[in-house]
Amino acid sequence: MAKDCNLKNKAFYKGKRVFVTGHTGYKGAWLAAMLSELGAQATCYALEAPAGSMFEKMHGEEMVHSVIGDVRDYDKLHAAMQEAQPEIVLHLAAQAIVNDCFQNPRYAYESNVMGTVNLLEAVRACPSVKSVMVVTTDKVYENKGDGALYVETDPLGGVDPYSSSKTCMEYITDTYKRSYLQTPERMVGVCTARASNVLGGGDYVQSRLIPSILRSIAEGKPVELRHPHQTRPWQSMMDALNGYLSLGRLAYEEPEKYSSQWNIGPTKDGIKDVLWVVEKMQAYYADTHYVVGGAFDVKESGTLGLDITKSLQHLDWEPLLTCDKMLYNIVEYYKLERSGMPVREIVQKQIREFFEIDG
Ligand SMILES: NC(=O)c1ccc[n+]([C@@H]2O[C@H](COP(=O)([O-])OP(=O)(O)OC[C@H]3O[C@@H](n4cnc5c(N)ncnc54)[C@H](O)[C@@H]3O)[C@@H](O)[C@H]2O)c1
């Protein structure tokens, strides 16, 4: 049964002008496809899609208006936004791989920190914008490693370059809201979404868990797990993006009420250790084996979890897919792809099922 927020998002986004950054990435490609399915007029801005990425495979440039550009290039970003005249802005573009950011912190800070300044500056110069939602991460919290679930008022303090650049994005967004976007002359809804690790089909980044499991199966080798007993809040792609859509909508409809920070994570059902995911995959692929090991430069946090009570109470949003259904969808995605079904059709199938759209 479609929940209320799905119905509201479905009705709201039809015909809306939406500006998305990061659409050539993992989450952004799904979001672009969702907006296309919901009938929005999406203009999307990001770097070129990597070869073999989901965006490339589904020919995403035929689904949304795709502008290839760097968020560090203010003039180009500003021009793209001026041309689009969006009502809603969803900012996902970022250097998002923790280890890459550790290797190249200057690029990470330029993209994540100055990229966000440029995005918000472009919003400031674009009066059509009624709401802006900036995606950060659960890693913005000062991680005490004590197993507690973090609430939105907990102290921030991401330590490694990725987490610290994302923490900066929180402060920058708040500054733009207070200084420029919510004034006596203008009232833009401005919020941030602190999301957990998402899982879904279409992830081809080899350092992440599902692609590394699938690659190991294909190569007949055991997958290397760095920390099998570390818990992570695993969340389905669909639920995370539906949370972003809800925030973009609600911040548009009631900017004063919804302009704050929101944890977009799974319920407690989704907080599992890495080994749980691997063992579930073994149910689908009997030849899934693992060893403990693998190199990683960044000291990873032991326990990380989000308390999503505030979002559950105020956003009329909730995670709809159980962990089992999420993994079922992932396996379905890759099996259908291997059977030769075009990636765009697989993506559309799963989105239409989620939103109960007649195909
Ligand atoms: N994947 C997750 O589990 C997860 C969890 C929490 C938060 N997030 C956040 O969600 C967002 C999307 O993550 P993802 O997993 O899709 O990442 P991704 O690496 O797959 O995609 C990143 C996107 O950002 C774009 N980008 C990067 N640097 C850019 C630049 N300088 N100029 C223009 N575009 C640039 C890329 O082109 C790509 O479209 C990020 O902000 C990330 O921090 C992701």
The ligand as a Tripos MOL2 file, in Angstrom:
@<TRIPOS>MOLECULE
LIG
   44    48     1     0     0
SMALL
NO_CHARGES

@<TRIPOS>ATOM
      1 N1         26.0430    6.5350   -1.0670 N.am      1 LIG1
      2 C1         25.7720    6.6270    0.2320 C.2       1 LIG1
      3 O1         25.5930    5.5970    0.9150 O.2       1 LIG1
      4 C2         25.6660    7.9800    0.8980 C.ar      1 LIG1
      5 C3         25.3770    8.0340    2.2720 C.ar      1 LIG1
      6 C4         25.2180    9.2860    2.8780 C.ar      1 LIG1
      7 C5         25.3400   10.4300    2.1350 C.ar      1 LIG1
      8 N2         25.6610   10.3660    0.8070 N.ar      1 LIG1
      9 C6         25.7620   11.6220    0.0610 C.3       1 LIG1
     10 O2         24.8800   11.5510   -1.0480 O.3       1 LIG1
     11 C7         25.4100   12.2790   -2.1540 C.3       1 LIG1
     12 C8         25.5060   11.3810   -3.3620 C.3       1 LIG1
     13 O3         26.3300   10.2660   -3.0360 O.3       1 LIG1
     14 P1         26.6260    9.1160   -4.0820 P.3       1 LIG1
     15 O4         26.8150    7.8890   -3.3170 O.co2     1 LIG1
     16 O5         25.6260    9.1600   -5.1590 O.co2     1 LIG1
     17 O6         28.0420    9.5950   -4.6420 O.3       1 LIG1
     18 P2         28.7090    9.3410   -6.0830 P.3       1 LIG1
     19 O7         30.1810    9.4500   -5.8660 O.co2     1 LIG1
     20 O8         28.1670    8.1200   -6.7030 O.co2     1 LIG1
     21 O9         28.2060   10.5890   -6.9340 O.3       1 LIG1
     22 C9         28.6780   11.8880   -6.6940 C.3       1 LIG1
     23 C10        28.0720   12.8470   -7.6870 C.3       1 LIG1
     24 O10        28.6440   14.1410   -7.4100 O.3       1 LIG1
     25 C11        29.2220   14.6460   -8.6060 C.3       1 LIG1
     26 N3         30.4070   15.4570   -8.2960 N.ar      1 LIG1
     27 C12        31.4730   15.1340   -7.5370 C.ar      1 LIG1
     28 N4         32.3650   16.1490   -7.5470 N.ar      1 LIG1
     29 C13        31.8160   17.1190   -8.3270 C.ar      1 LIG1
     30 C14        32.2470   18.3790   -8.7550 C.ar      1 LIG1
     31 N5         33.4200   18.8910   -8.3570 N.pl3     1 LIG1
     32 N6         31.4300   19.0900   -9.5700 N.ar      1 LIG1
     33 C15        30.2410   18.5930  -10.0000 C.ar      1 LIG1
     34 N7         29.7830   17.4000   -9.6270 N.ar      1 LIG1
     35 C16        30.5710   16.6660   -8.8110 C.ar      1 LIG1
     36 C17        29.6160   13.4410   -9.4290 C.3       1 LIG1
     37 O11        29.7360   13.8120  -10.8080 O.3       1 LIG1
     38 C18        28.4240   12.5320   -9.1480 C.3       1 LIG1
     39 O12        27.3460   12.9040   -9.9960 O.3       1 LIG1
     40 C19        26.7510   12.8240   -1.6910 C.3       1 LIG1
     41 O13        26.5590   14.1480   -1.2560 O.3       1 LIG1
     42 C20        27.1200   11.9120   -0.5310 C.3       1 LIG1
     43 O14        27.9740   12.5560    0.3770 O.3       1 LIG1
     44 C21        25.8230    9.1650    0.1730 C.ar      1 LIG1
@<TRIPOS>BOND
     1     1     2 1
     2     2     3 2
     3     2     4 1
     4     4     5 ar
     5     4    44 ar
     6     5     6 ar
     7     6     7 ar
     8     7     8 ar
     9     8     9 1
    10     8    44 ar
    11     9    10 1
    12     9    42 1
    13    10    11 1
    14    11    12 1
    15    11    40 1
    16    12    13 1
    17    13    14 1
    18    14    15 2
    19    14    16 1
    20    14    17 1
    21    17    18 1
    22    18    19 2
    23    18    20 1
    24    18    21 1
    25    21    22 1
    26    22    23 1
    27    23    24 1
    28    23    38 1
    29    24    25 1
    30    25    26 1
    31    25    36 1
    32    26    27 ar
    33    26    35 ar
    34    27    28 ar
    35    28    29 ar
    36    29    30 ar
    37    29    35 ar
    38    30    31 1
    39    30    32 ar
    40    32    33 ar
    41    33    34 ar
    42    34    35 ar
    43    36    37 1
    44    36    38 1
    45    38    39 1
    46    40    41 1
    47    40    42 1
    48    42    43 1
@<TRIPOS>SUBSTRUCTURE
     1 LIG1         1 GROUP 0 **** ****
